[in-house]
Amino acid sequence: MWAAIIASTGQPLIFIDAVSLLAVSAGAACFALAAEKGQRLVRFGRGGLLTGWVAFFVGLVLIANSFPPAELSLLGKQMAVLFLGPLYGFGLFSITKLLSECSIKSSKG
């Protein structure tokens, strides 16, 4: 579903920001490394979600601190990148949630 929504915009590259993706992935990996062996996948997803929101608030502070009021045209692009952190976090959380539920069902059956 997400792929269809992104493709329907006609500009799928606007959903890619390497810095946001790296920050969320690195934060999620740290949560996974700190978890016990059986909980790493779940902690990776939760860590990605949490790190995505932390990236949002850090980005908001950076925008508020360095925003030139005379250049309102920059605000839209900055705000668009700002929301990518939580989007990536929710994406990681959703994927890991599905994977962990599939592994639980396969181990029971």
Summary of the structure (lengths in Angstrom):
residues: 109
radius of gyration: 16.6
end to end distance: 28.0
largest distance: 62.2
contacts: 298
relative contact order: 0.15
helix: 85%
strand: 0%
